[in-house]
Amino acid sequence: MMGWRKTERSLVMGLMVSVVVGLCLMPFLALVVGLLRTPAWTSMLSSLIGGGRVWSLLGKTVVLGVSVTIVALMVGVSLALFLATSDVLGRGVCLVAHLFPLFLPPFFSALGWFYLLVPPGTPAGSWHGNVLFSPLGMVLVLGLVYAPAVTGLTLLGLRGIDRAIEEAGLVTAPFRRVLFSVLLPLAWPSVALASLLVFALSVSELGVPSFLRVQTYPALLFSRLGGVHYAPGEAIALMVPLFVLALTLLAVERRVIGRRSFASLDVGGKGLRIHRLGPWRLPATVAVWTLAMLPSLPVFAITARSGLSGLRQAKQWIGPALENSLTVAFWAATLAVTIGLVLGHALARKRRFSGLADGLAMLGFIAPGALIGVGIIALWNHGATQFVYAGPAVLVVALVGRYAIVGSRTVAAAVSHTAPDFEDAAAASGSGYLRTLLRIVGPMHCRALVAAWLLTLVFCLRDLSTVVIIYPPGGDTLSVRIFTLEANGPPAAVAGLALIQVLTTAAILVAGLSLLRLGSRTARSGRRSTTGAVQNGIGSGPRSGNGTDGPPSAGDGSR
């Protein structure tokens, strides 16, 4: 029975690793093959890559990415420290309002800031308009867009710190010294992961620089595929620097962060001590709320610009875009979480080949969306695979490859903080690998699975850089529809379409949070039912134990 369990686990892991290779690695290999098949590819590559303009633009894009990361870190880490350790008023509501814009397409923020700073009737050449439509404006917009990601990850890292460590430090040192000498260094893996993700996302961003008319490397690439300078061969050649950049980011993540990035995210932690601010509580609350609400101001501007008239006009322009978005995001999230359950559990338990699969999934996430899109074209745009490429399935394939890491890392973060006692007891009772995964691991971590599915869903809904290159005719998602209409569509209709996506995302998040609360109660009852299942012998094989007919005793693996 144990031999079959290992064989079953190896077969399932082999299947999932093969899927991840096909989704996250094969598009890049297809790019290499496509480049080698391009006529005179060496001369074209040397003329494009060897030119100073390409490297200058890539360097500019990297500098902008670093600047965005610095702004996001300044805002996000500061907010996380106050929300995690102080008694500012309304911390929970403040955090939710702060995080919400992260789940919208980034160019919505640029659109909202445009409505705020350049309303109708603003004279041409106004200083605030000039600042917005500049590299500085792009840095500030994207910095505020991705600051909530830093806040959320830093908060999770701080919640994973044992409160006893803080209390021990406070015995001999003031809180300020403990904060900067103990707490922040312990939360460093989470902050480092946030920095890496913000840099990767900002470098690959297409919508914001296109809207603000800032030339970046992804915009140059997009012009070779979706603009007047259509040249797919040149697009593949221009992918080489982006691929090298993606591999460099992956090497940094594996070398510097690695498994510590999810092991430090204790989503069930009790949190640190809440320190009273005394007379500074009200000023600190005003400052925290002001900083936290900056990313949300564009959402209010879009709502005000649209109104009911914008929603009415949007009905004439929306077509099947919303249905396409929801359908594609649903299937992509479901498949990604299915993969994430297997790989996340294997990663937390340090199974063989789990690190390889995790690295490939991380490569799919941090690689620029345009790079993945061109790789999908090279891999699937053939006669034998038109059944995938010509329909919405190609979007599902691309999005699962891009966001599979969200599901696996979320599951790994939950599983890594629970002991494998129940799993071992089930194995001793004769339960197979899949049965244990579905009857033990799944129910115990139902909240993590719901959270992983919800996060993947909203990330798929907000995606633009990946799908804008590969969406089939009539298969454009709502974010793509808004992006393509922004330049020449009626302003009220554009604002109305954006408001529809805001309301849709808000409804999904509210429903998801309700499910998470329900899952909290289900998880507690699931632990009790899991104990009963193990005691009744859920496996089909003979029971083994310590000389008795019953299974060995198992402790509660949850903290």
DADA-V456531 format. One record per pair of residues at least 12 apart in sequence whose C-alpha atoms are under 7 Angstrom apart, sorted by sequence separation. I is the first residue (numbers start at 1). J is the second residue. D is the distance in whole Angstrom. If there is no record, write none. Layout:
BEGIN
i-><I;I>
j-><J;J>
d-><D;D>
END
This chain:
BEGIN
i-><117;206;468;482;206;423;204;221;464;482;464;482;535;221;423;462;376;158;157;110;414;109;154;157;414;109;154;153;154;364;365;411;153;364;365;410;411;106;361;365;150;153;410;102;361;362;101;102;150;361;149;407;102;406;407;102;458;99;407;98;406;146;403;454;142;399;193;328;332;336;340;344;348;331;335;343;344;347;345;450;328;332;336;340;341;344;345;348;189;193;328;332;336;340;344;348;447;138;337;341;345;68;72;76;80;84;138;189;190;336;340;67;68;71;72;75;76;79;189;395;447;77;446;447;68;69;72;73;76;77;80;138;190;64;68;72;76;80;395;73;77;446;72;134;445;133;135;444;133;134;392;443;391;390;444;392;443;444;440;373;377;372;373;370;369;370;373;369;373;110;107;107;106;160;160;160;157;159;431;432;157;163;426;429;431;156;157;160;163;425;430;431;156;159;429;430;156;159;160;430;159;337;430;158;159;250;429;430;429;337;428;429;337;428;246;334;246;333;246;429;333;333;69;425;330;425;329;69;425;69;329;239;329;422;66;421;65;68;421;422;325;421;65;420;65;419;418;419;418;62;418;61;262;266;267;265;145;262;263;144;262;266;324;218;324;325;263;324;325;61;321;322;61;321;322;321;57;58;57;321;204;201;204;200;197;314;318;313;310;311;314;310;314;113;116;310;311;112;115;306;310;311;85;87;112;305;84;85;86;87;85;86;87;109;112;306;85;86;87;112;305;306;86;45;88;302;98;101;38;94;98;101;88;89;97;303;88;98;302;94;98;35;35;31;79;206;205;16;25;24;20;24;21;17;20;24;20;31;34;27;30;28;31;27;30;27;30;27;103;103;105;104;105;103;23;105;24;23;104;9;8;5;5;1;1>
j-><129;218;480;494;219;436;218;235;479;497;480;498;551;238;440;479;398;187;187;141;445;141;187;190;448;145;190;190;191;401;402;448;191;402;403;448;449;145;401;405;191;194;452;145;404;405;145;146;194;405;194;452;148;452;453;149;505;148;456;148;456;198;456;512;202;460;257;392;396;400;404;408;412;396;400;408;409;412;411;516;395;399;403;407;408;411;412;415;257;261;396;400;404;408;412;416;516;208;407;411;415;139;143;147;151;155;209;260;261;407;411;139;140;143;144;147;148;151;261;467;519;150;519;520;142;143;146;147;150;151;154;212;264;139;143;147;151;155;471;150;154;523;150;212;523;212;214;523;213;214;472;523;472;472;526;475;526;527;530;466;470;466;467;465;465;466;469;466;470;208;207;208;208;264;265;266;264;266;538;539;265;271;534;537;539;265;266;269;272;534;539;540;266;269;539;540;267;270;271;541;271;449;542;271;272;363;542;543;543;452;543;544;453;544;363;453;366;453;367;551;456;457;195;551;457;552;457;198;554;199;460;371;461;554;199;554;199;202;555;557;461;557;202;557;203;557;557;558;558;203;559;203;409;413;414;413;295;412;413;295;413;417;475;370;476;477;416;477;478;216;476;477;217;477;478;478;216;217;217;481;368;366;369;366;366;493;497;493;492;493;496;493;497;298;301;495;496;298;301;492;496;497;272;274;299;492;272;273;274;275;274;275;276;298;301;495;275;276;277;302;495;496;277;237;281;495;292;295;233;289;293;296;284;285;293;499;285;295;499;292;296;236;237;236;288;465;465;339;360;360;357;361;360;357;360;364;361;375;378;372;375;375;378;375;378;376;379;379;458;459;462;462;463;462;397;479;401;401;502;433;433;432;433;430;541>
d-><7;6;6;6;6;7;6;6;6;7;6;7;6;7;7;7;7;6;5;6;7;7;7;5;6;7;6;6;6;6;5;6;7;5;6;6;7;6;7;7;7;6;6;6;6;6;7;7;5;5;7;5;6;6;7;7;7;5;7;6;6;6;6;6;7;6;7;7;5;5;7;4;5;7;7;6;6;6;7;7;7;6;7;5;6;5;6;6;6;6;6;5;5;4;4;5;6;7;5;6;6;5;5;5;5;6;7;6;6;6;7;6;7;5;6;6;6;6;5;6;5;6;6;6;6;7;6;7;5;6;6;7;7;6;5;4;4;5;7;6;7;6;7;7;7;5;6;6;6;6;7;6;6;6;6;6;6;6;6;5;7;7;7;6;5;6;6;4;6;6;5;5;7;6;6;4;6;6;6;7;5;7;6;6;4;5;7;5;5;7;4;7;6;5;6;6;6;6;7;5;4;7;6;7;6;6;7;6;5;6;7;6;6;6;7;7;6;5;5;6;5;5;6;7;6;6;5;6;6;6;5;6;6;6;6;6;5;7;6;7;6;6;5;6;5;4;5;7;5;6;7;6;6;7;7;6;6;7;6;5;5;7;6;7;7;5;6;5;6;6;6;6;6;5;5;5;6;6;6;7;4;7;6;5;7;5;7;5;5;7;5;5;5;5;6;6;4;4;6;5;4;7;6;6;6;7;7;6;5;6;5;5;6;5;5;5;6;6;7;5;6;5;7;6;6;6;5;6;7;6;6;6;7;6;7;6;5;7;7;7;7;6;7;7;7;6;7;6;7;6;6;6;7;6;7;5;7;5;6;7;6;6;6;4;6;5;5;6;6;6;4;5;6;6;7;7;5;5;7;6;6;5;6;6;7>
END
